[in-house]
């Protein structure tokens, strides 16, 4: 009897396979999957891991915003320093997400919707990292403000910060569901942050005009308000990513 190489995985010679067997292919072609069946466990797993990493980033960012605002209200220098140090965790989380996205694209070669999903999450991670930077920048101003009494009662600034954190939480919910309607609703609330910012700016400028001794504190308060206003803008950018994921359309939500 002629020597024969064993057939892998119990395969039968092509001539012995039943008609319509999906493994029957032309010479040199890769076997095709049965109609309607597209196994992709590795890509699905990687996408879920990336999404989970982005959501963890979002939770860290929300906590950082709230902590920075609490430190401002409480004149808590030690807490502000902790917020500044905590920004490293967000930076590390972004690096992990970006690395996993790059690896997934290189090894899984996603196309169409999957590629759009990965590239959008990469941009979401970037925006979350920048929001974390803004929270740390607020904390840096707090370390300079705690040595002196407040320029005025902190009302609008904490409201801005808490609204910013609420918008981060809301846009993460929209991202989980890939819900463009929720994303648009969240983006529309950036107008509330802008309104508070303009009111704070006008009030602080007036206080600085009345007394030059208020200039340094006033400048720092305006910087805090500026960083919080930027958080709203970056949440809007993420909302545009969610709209893109849901519809494939690029839309400006803050014209």
FIKOLZA-655903 format. One record per residue: z, y, x of N, C-alpha, C in turn; residue in three letters; residue number from 1. Coordinates in steps of 0.2 Angstrom, whole numbers, plus 5000, padded with zeros to 4 digits. Each point is the difference from the previous one (the first is absolute). Layout:
FIKOLZA-655903
SITE Z Y X Z Y X Z Y X Ala NUM
...
This chain:
FIKOLZA-655903
SITE 5000 4994 5004 5000 5006 4996 5000 5006 5004 Unk 1
SITE 4996 5005 4998 5000 5006 5004 5006 5004 5000 Unk 2
SITE 5002 5003 5006 5006 5004 5000 4999 5006 4996 Unk 3
SITE 5004 5003 4996 5000 5006 4997 5006 5004 5000 Unk 4
SITE 4999 5006 5000 5006 5005 5001 5004 5000 4993 Unk 5
SITE 5006 5000 5000 5004 5000 4993 4998 5006 4996 Unk 6
SITE 5000 5000 4994 4998 5006 4996 5007 5003 4998 Unk 7
SITE 5000 5007 5001 5007 5004 4999 5001 5000 4993 Unk 8
SITE 5007 5000 4998 5002 5001 4994 4997 4996 4994 Unk 9
SITE 4998 4994 5002 4998 4995 4995 4993 5002 4998 Unk 10
SITE 4996 5004 5003 4993 5002 4998 4996 4994 5000 Unk 11
SITE 4995 5000 4995 4995 4995 5000 4994 5003 5002 Unk 12
SITE 4995 4995 5003 4994 5003 5002 4996 5003 4994 Unk 13
SITE 4996 5005 5001 4997 5004 4995 4997 4996 4995 Unk 14
SITE 4996 4995 5002 4997 4995 4996 5004 4997 4995 Unk 15
SITE 5006 4999 5001 5005 4996 4996 5004 5005 4995 Unk 16
SITE 4999 5006 5001 5003 5005 4996 4997 5000 4993 Unk 17
SITE 5004 5001 4995 4997 5001 4993 4996 5006 4999 Unk 18
SITE 4995 5000 4996 4996 5006 4998 5005 5006 4998 Unk 19
SITE 4998 5006 5002 5004 5006 4998 5006 5000 5004 Unk 20
SITE 5002 4996 5005 5005 5001 5005 5000 5007 5003 Unk 21
SITE 5005 5004 5000 4999 5007 5003 5000 5000 5007 Unk 22
SITE 5002 4994 5003 5000 5000 5008 4993 4998 5002 Unk 23
SITE 4995 4998 4996 4994 4999 5003 4996 5006 5001 Unk 24
SITE 4999 5002 5006 4997 5006 5003 4994 4998 5004 Unk 25
SITE 4996 5006 5001 4994 4999 5005 5003 4999 5007 Unk 26
SITE 4996 4997 5004 5002 4999 5007 5001 5007 5003 Unk 27
SITE 5006 5000 5004 5002 5006 5003 5004 5005 4996 Unk 28
SITE 5000 4999 4993 5004 5005 4996 5007 4998 4999 Unk 29
SITE 5004 5005 4998 5007 4999 4999 5001 4997 4993 Unk 30
SITE 5005 4995 4999 5001 4998 4993 5002 5005 4996 Unk 31
SITE 4998 5000 4994 5001 5006 4995 5006 4997 4995 Unk 32
SITE 5004 5005 4998 5005 4998 4995 4997 4999 4993 Unk 33
SITE 5003 4996 4996 4998 4999 4993 4999 5007 4997 Unk 34
SITE 4996 5000 4995 4999 5006 4996 5006 5003 4997 Unk 35
SITE 5002 5006 5001 5006 5003 4997 5006 4999 5004 Unk 36
SITE 4999 4997 5006 5006 4998 5004 4999 5004 5007 Unk 37
SITE 5005 5004 5001 5000 5004 5007 5007 5000 5003 Unk 38
SITE 5001 4994 5004 5007 5000 5003 5001 5006 5005 Unk 39
SITE 5005 5003 4999 5002 5006 5005 5007 5001 5001 Unk 40
SITE 5004 4995 5001 5007 5000 5000 5003 5005 5006 Unk 41
SITE 4996 5000 5005 5002 5004 5006 5000 5007 4998 Unk 42
SITE 4994 5002 4998 4999 5007 4998 5004 5002 4995 Unk 43
SITE 5001 4996 4995 5005 5002 4994 5007 5001 5003 Unk 44
SITE 5002 4996 5004 5007 5000 5003 5000 5007 5005 Unk 45
SITE 4995 5001 5004 5001 5006 5004 5000 5006 4996 Unk 46
SITE 4996 5000 4994 5000 5006 4996 5006 5001 4997 Unk 47
SITE 5003 4995 4998 5007 5001 4997 5005 5002 5005 Unk 48
SITE 5000 4998 5006 5004 5002 5005 5000 5007 5002 Unk 49
SITE 4993 5002 5000 4999 5007 5001 5003 5005 4995 Unk 50
SITE 4998 4998 4993 5003 5004 4995 5007 5000 5000 Unk 51
SITE 5004 4994 5001 5007 5000 5000 5002 5005 5006 Unk 52
SITE 4997 5000 5006 5002 5005 5005 4999 5007 4998 Unk 53
SITE 4995 5002 4996 4999 5006 4998 5005 5002 4995 Unk 54
SITE 5002 4996 4996 5005 5001 4995 5007 5001 5003 Unk 55
SITE 5001 4996 5005 5007 5001 5004 5000 5007 5003 Unk 56
SITE 4994 5002 5003 5000 5007 5003 5001 5005 4995 Unk 57
SITE 4997 4999 4994 5002 5005 4995 5007 5001 4998 Unk 58
SITE 5003 4994 5000 5008 5000 4998 5004 5004 5005 Unk 59
SITE 4998 4999 5007 5003 5003 5005 4999 5008 5000 Unk 60
SITE 4994 5001 4998 4998 5007 5000 5004 5004 4994 Unk 61
SITE 5000 4997 4994 5004 5003 4995 5007 5001 5002 Unk 62
SITE 5003 4995 5003 5007 5000 5002 5001 5006 5005 Unk 63
SITE 4995 5001 5005 5001 5005 5005 5000 5007 4996 Unk 64
SITE 4995 5001 4995 5000 5006 4997 5006 5002 4997 Unk 65
SITE 5003 4995 4996 5006 5001 4996 5006 5002 5005 Unk 66
SITE 5000 4996 5006 5006 5001 5005 4999 5007 5003 Unk 67
SITE 4994 5002 5001 5000 5007 5003 5002 5005 4996 Unk 68
SITE 4998 4999 4993 5003 5005 4995 5007 5000 5000 Unk 69
SITE 5003 4994 4999 5007 5000 5000 5004 5003 5006 Unk 70
SITE 4997 4999 5006 5003 5003 5006 4999 5008 4999 Unk 71
SITE 4995 5003 4998 4999 5007 4999 5006 5002 4995 Unk 72
SITE 5001 4997 4994 5004 5002 4995 5008 5000 5003 Unk 73
SITE 5001 4994 5004 5007 4999 5002 5001 5003 5007 Unk 74
SITE 4995 5003 5003 5001 5003 5007 5002 4994 5005 Unk 75
SITE 4997 4995 4999 5002 4994 5004 4995 4999 5006 Unk 76
SITE 5003 5003 5006 4995 4999 5006 5000 4993 5002 Unk 77
SITE 5005 4996 5000 4999 4993 5002 4995 4996 4996 Unk 78
SITE 5001 5001 4993 4995 4997 4996 4993 5002 5002 Unk 79
SITE 4999 5007 5001 4993 5002 5002 4998 4997 5006 Unk 80
SITE 5004 4999 5005 4998 4996 5006 4998 4993 4999 Unk 81
SITE 5003 4997 4995 4999 4993 4998 4993 5000 4997 Unk 82
SITE 4998 5005 4996 4994 5000 4997 4994 5001 5005 Unk 83
SITE 5002 5004 5005 4995 5001 5006 4999 4993 5003 Unk 84
SITE 5005 4997 5002 4999 4993 5003 4997 4995 4996 Unk 85
SITE 5001 5001 4993 4997 4995 4996 4993 5000 4999 Unk 86
SITE 4997 5006 5002 4993 5000 5000 4996 4995 5004 Unk 87
SITE 5004 4998 5006 4997 4995 5004 4998 4993 4996 Unk 88
SITE 5004 4999 4995 4999 4993 4996 4994 5001 4996 Unk 89
SITE 4998 5006 4998 4994 5001 4996 4994 4999 5005 Unk 90
SITE 5001 5003 5006 4994 5000 5004 4999 4993 5002 Unk 91
SITE 5005 4996 5001 4999 4993 5002 4997 4996 4995 Unk 92
SITE 5002 5002 4993 4997 4996 4995 4993 5002 4999 Unk 93
SITE 4998 5006 5001 4993 5001 5000 4996 4997 5005 Unk 94
SITE 5003 4999 5006 4996 4997 5006 4999 4992 4998 Unk 95
SITE 5005 4997 4997 5000 4993 4998 4994 5000 4994 Unk 96
SITE 5000 5004 4995 4995 5000 4995 4993 5001 5003 Unk 97
SITE 4999 5005 5004 4994 5001 5003 4997 4994 5005 Unk 98
SITE 5005 4997 5003 4998 4995 5004 4998 4994 4996 Unk 99
SITE 5003 4998 4995 4998 4995 4995 4994 5001 4997 Unk 100
SITE 4998 5006 4998 4994 5002 4997 4994 4999 5005 Unk 101
SITE 5001 5002 5006 4995 4999 5005 4999 4993 5001 Unk 102
SITE 5005 4996 5001 4999 4993 5001 4997 4996 4994 Unk 103
SITE 5002 5002 4994 4997 4997 4994 4992 5002 5000 Unk 104
SITE 4998 5006 5001 4993 5002 5000 4996 4996 5005 Unk 105
SITE 5003 4999 5006 4997 4997 5006 4999 4992 4999 Unk 106
SITE 5005 4997 4997 5000 4993 4999 4998 4997 4993 Unk 107
SITE 5000 5004 4995 4998 4998 4994 4994 5003 4997 Unk 108
SITE 4998 5006 5004 4993 5003 4998 4999 5001 4993 Unk 109
SITE 5005 5004 4997 5000 5001 4993 4994 5005 4998 Unk 110
SITE 4997 4999 4994 4995 5005 4998 5002 5003 4993 Unk 111
SITE 4996 5004 4998 5000 5003 4993 5007 5002 4998 Unk 112
SITE 5003 4998 4995 5006 5002 4997 5006 4999 5005 Unk 113
SITE 5000 4994 5004 5005 4998 5004 5000 5005 5006 Unk 114
SITE 4994 5002 5003 5000 5005 5005 5003 5007 4998 Unk 115
SITE 4998 5002 4994 5002 5006 4997 5007 5000 4999 Unk 116
SITE 5003 4994 4998 5007 5000 4999 5004 5001 5007 Unk 117
SITE 4998 4996 5005 5003 5001 5006 4999 5007 5003 Unk 118
SITE 4995 5003 5000 4999 5007 5003 5004 5005 4996 Unk 119
SITE 5000 4999 4993 5004 5004 4996 5008 5000 5002 Unk 120
SITE 5002 4994 5001 5007 4999 5002 5002 5003 5007 Unk 121
SITE 4995 4999 5004 5001 5003 5007 5001 5008 4999 Unk 122
SITE 4996 5003 4996 5001 5007 4999 5006 5002 4996 Unk 123
SITE 5002 4995 4995 5007 5001 4997 5005 5000 5005 Unk 124
SITE 5000 4995 5005 5005 5000 5005 5001 5006 5004 Unk 125
SITE 4994 5003 5002 5000 5006 5004 5003 5006 4996 Unk 126
SITE 4998 5000 4993 5003 5006 4996 5008 4999 5000 Unk 127
SITE 5002 4994 4999 5007 4998 4999 5004 5002 5007 Unk 128
SITE 4997 4999 5005 5003 5001 5007 5000 5008 5001 Unk 129
SITE 4995 5004 4997 5000 5007 5001 5006 5003 4995 Unk 130
SITE 5001 4997 4994 5005 5002 4996 5007 4999 5003 Unk 131
SITE 5001 4994 5004 5006 4999 5003 5001 5005 5006 Unk 132
SITE 4994 5002 5003 5001 5006 5005 5003 5006 4997 Unk 133
SITE 4997 5001 4993 5002 5006 4997 5008 5000 4998 Unk 134
SITE 5002 4994 4998 5007 4999 4999 5004 5001 5006 Unk 135
SITE 4998 4998 5006 5004 5001 5006 4999 5007 5002 Unk 136
SITE 4995 5004 4999 5000 5007 5001 5005 5004 4996 Unk 137
SITE 5000 4998 4994 5006 5003 4996 5006 4999 5003 Unk 138
SITE 5002 4994 5002 5006 4998 5003 5001 5005 5007 Unk 139
SITE 4995 5001 5003 5001 5004 5006 5002 5007 4999 Unk 140
SITE 4997 5003 4994 5002 5006 4998 5007 5000 4998 Unk 141
SITE 5002 4995 4996 5007 4999 4998 5005 5001 5006 Unk 142
SITE 4998 4997 5006 5005 5000 5005 5001 5007 5003 Unk 143
SITE 4995 5005 4999 5001 5007 5001 5003 5004 4995 Unk 144
SITE 5000 4997 4994 5003 5004 4994 5007 4999 4999 Unk 145
SITE 5003 4994 5002 5006 4998 4999 5006 5005 5003 Unk 146
SITE 4998 5003 5005 5005 5005 5003 5002 5006 4996 Unk 147
SITE 4996 5002 4995 5001 5006 4997 5000 4998 4992 Unk 148
SITE 5003 5005 4996 5000 4999 4993 4993 5000 4997 Unk 149
SITE 4999 4997 4994 4993 5001 4997 4998 5007 4999 Unk 150
SITE 4993 5001 5001 4997 5006 4998 5001 5002 4993 Unk 151
SITE 5000 4995 4996 5001 5000 4993 5001 4993 4997 Unk 152
SITE 5003 5000 4994 5001 4993 4998 4994 4995 5000 Unk 153
SITE 5001 4994 5002 4994 4996 5001 4999 4997 4993 Unk 154
SITE 4995 5002 4997 4998 4997 4993 4993 4998 5000 Unk 155
SITE 4996 5005 5001 4992 4998 5000 4998 4995 5006 Unk 156
SITE 5003 5001 5006 4998 4996 5005 5002 4993 4999 Unk 157
SITE 5006 4998 4998 5002 4993 4999 4996 4997 4994 Unk 158
SITE 4998 5005 4995 4996 4997 4995 4993 4999 5002 Unk 159
SITE 4997 5004 5005 4994 4998 5003 5000 4993 5003 Unk 160
SITE 5005 4999 5004 5001 4994 5004 5001 4994 4995 Unk 161
SITE 5004 5000 4995 5001 4995 4996 4993 4998 4996 Unk 162
SITE 4996 5006 4998 4994 4999 4997 4995 4996 5004 Unk 163
SITE 5000 5002 5007 4996 4997 5005 5001 4992 5000 Unk 164
SITE 5007 4999 5001 5002 4993 5000 4998 4996 4994 Unk 165
SITE 5000 5003 4994 4998 4997 4994 4993 4999 4999 Unk 166
SITE 4996 5005 5003 4992 4999 5000 4999 4994 5005 Unk 167
SITE 5003 4999 5006 4999 4995 5004 5001 4993 4997 Unk 168
SITE 5006 5000 4996 5001 4994 4996 4995 4998 4995 Unk 169
SITE 4998 5006 4996 4995 4999 4995 4993 4997 5003 Unk 170
SITE 4998 5003 5006 4993 4998 5002 5001 4993 5003 Unk 171
SITE 5005 4998 5002 5001 4993 5002 4999 4995 4994 Unk 172
SITE 5003 5002 4995 4999 4996 4993 4992 5000 4999 Unk 173
SITE 4997 5006 5000 4993 5000 4999 4996 4995 5005 Unk 174
SITE 5002 5000 5006 4997 4996 5005 5001 4993 4999 Unk 175
SITE 5006 4998 4998 5001 4993 4998 4995 4997 4994 Unk 176
SITE 5000 5004 4995 4995 4999 4995 4993 5001 5001 Unk 177
SITE 4999 5004 5005 4993 5003 5001 4998 5004 4993 Unk 178
SITE 5004 5004 4998 4999 5003 4994 4998 5008 5001 Unk 179
SITE 4994 5001 4999 4997 5007 5001 5003 5005 4995 Unk 180
SITE 5002 4998 4994 5002 5005 4995 5007 5002 5003 Unk 181
SITE 5005 4996 5002 5006 5001 5002 5000 5005 5006 Unk 182
SITE 4995 4998 5005 4999 5004 5006 4998 5007 4998 Unk 183
SITE 4996 5001 4995 4998 5007 4998 5006 5004 4998 Unk 184
SITE 5004 4996 4996 5006 5003 4997 5005 5002 5005 Unk 185
SITE 5001 4996 5005 5004 5002 5006 4997 5006 5004 Unk 186
SITE 4994 5000 5001 4997 5005 5004 5000 5007 4996 Unk 187
SITE 5000 5000 4994 5000 5006 4996 5007 5003 5001 Unk 188
SITE 5005 4996 5001 5007 5003 5001 5001 5004 5006 Unk 189
SITE 4995 4999 5005 5000 5005 5006 5001 5007 4998 Unk 190
SITE 4997 5002 4994 5000 5007 4998 5007 5002 4999 Unk 191
SITE 5005 4996 4998 5007 5001 4999 5003 5002 5007 Unk 192
SITE 4998 4996 5005 5003 5001 5007 4997 5007 5002 Unk 193
SITE 4994 5001 4999 4997 5007 5002 5003 5006 4997 Unk 194
SITE 5002 4999 4994 5003 5005 4996 5007 5002 5003 Unk 195
SITE 5004 4995 5002 5006 5001 5003 4999 5003 5007 Unk 196
SITE 4995 4998 5004 4999 5002 5006 4999 5008 5000 Unk 197
SITE 4996 5002 4995 4998 5007 5000 5006 5004 4998 Unk 198
SITE 5004 4997 4995 5006 5004 4998 5005 5001 5006 Unk 199
SITE 5001 4994 5004 5005 5001 5006 4997 5005 5005 Unk 200
SITE 4994 4999 5001 4997 5005 5005 5001 5007 4998 Unk 201
SITE 4999 5002 4993 5001 5007 4998 5007 5002 5001 Unk 202
SITE 5005 4996 4998 5007 5001 5000 5002 5001 5007 Unk 203
SITE 4998 4996 5004 5003 5000 5007 4997 5006 5004 Unk 204
SITE 4993 5002 4999 4997 5006 5002 5004 5006 4998 Unk 205
SITE 5002 5000 4994 5004 5006 4997 5007 5001 5004 Unk 206
SITE 5003 4994 5001 5007 5000 5003 4999 5002 5007 Unk 207
SITE 4995 4998 5004 4998 5002 5006 4999 5008 5001 Unk 208
SITE 4996 5003 4995 4999 5007 5000 5006 5004 4999 Unk 209
SITE 5005 4997 4996 5006 5004 4999 5005 5000 5006 Unk 210
SITE 5000 4995 5004 5004 4999 5005 4997 4997 5006 Unk 211
SITE 4999 5003 5006 4997 4997 5005 5004 4994 5003 Unk 212
SITE 5006 5000 4999 5004 4994 5002 4999 4994 4996 Unk 213
SITE 4996 5000 4995 4998 4994 4996 4993 4997 5003 Unk 214
SITE 4997 5004 5005 4994 4997 5002 5000 4993 5003 Unk 215
SITE 5004 4999 5004 5000 4993 5003 5001 4995 4995 Unk 216
SITE 5005 5000 4996 5002 4995 4995 4994 5000 4995 Unk 217
SITE 4997 5006 4998 4995 5000 4995 4994 4997 5003 Unk 218
SITE 4998 5000 5006 4995 4997 5003 5000 4993 5000 Unk 219
SITE 5006 4997 5001 5001 4993 5000 5000 4997 4993 Unk 220
SITE 5003 5004 4995 4999 4998 4994 4993 4999 4997 Unk 221
SITE 4996 5005 5002 4993 5000 4999 4996 4994 5003 Unk 222
SITE 5002 4998 5006 4997 4995 5004 5002 4993 4996 Unk 223
SITE 5006 5000 4998 5002 4994 4996 4996 4999 4993 Unk 224
SITE 4999 5006 4997 4996 5000 4994 4993 4998 5001 Unk 225
SITE 4997 5002 5006 4994 4999 5002 4999 4992 5001 Unk 226
SITE 5005 4997 5004 4999 4993 5001 5000 4996 4993 Unk 227
SITE 5004 5002 4996 5001 4997 4993 4994 5001 4996 Unk 228
SITE 4997 5006 5001 4993 5001 4996 4995 4995 5003 Unk 229
SITE 5000 4999 5006 4995 4996 5003 5001 4992 4998 Unk 230
SITE 5006 4998 4998 5001 4994 4998 4996 4999 4993 Unk 231
SITE 5000 5005 4996 4996 5000 4994 4993 4999 5001 Unk 232
SITE 4997 5003 5005 4993 5000 5002 4998 4993 5002 Unk 233
SITE 5005 4997 5004 4998 4993 5003 5001 4995 4995 Unk 234
SITE 5004 5001 4995 5000 4995 4994 4994 5001 4996 Unk 235
SITE 4997 5006 5000 4994 5001 4996 4994 4996 5004 Unk 236
SITE 5000 5000 5007 4996 4996 5004 5000 4993 4998 Unk 237
SITE 5006 4997 5000 5001 4993 4998 4997 4999 4993 Unk 238
SITE 5002 5004 4995 4997 4999 4994 4992 5000 5000 Unk 239
SITE 4997 5004 5004 4993 4999 5000 4998 4993 5003 Unk 240
SITE 5004 4997 5005 4999 4994 5002 5000 4994 4995 Unk 241
SITE 5005 5001 4995 5001 4996 4995 4994 5000 4995 Unk 242
SITE 4998 5006 4999 4994 5001 4995 4994 4997 5003 Unk 243
SITE 4999 5000 5007 4994 4997 5003 5001 4993 5000 Unk 244
SITE 5006 4997 5001 5001 4993 4999 4998 4997 4993 Unk 245
SITE 5002 5004 4995 4999 4998 4993 4993 5001 4998 Unk 246
SITE 4996 5005 5002 4994 5001 4998 4994 5000 5005 Unk 247
SITE 5002 5000 5006 4995 5001 5005 4997 5007 5001 Unk 248
SITE 5003 5005 4996 4997 5007 5000 5005 5004 5004 Unk 249
SITE 4997 5004 5004 5004 5005 5004 5001 5006 4996 Unk 250
SITE 5006 5002 4998 5002 5006 4996 5005 5004 5003 Unk 251
SITE 4999 5007 4999 5004 5005 5003 5005 5001 4994 Unk 252
SITE 5007 4998 5001 5005 5002 4995 5003 5006 5000 Unk 253
SITE 4999 5004 5006 5003 5006 5001 4995 5006 5002 Unk 254
SITE 4995 5001 4995 4995 5005 5002 5002 5007 5001 Unk 255
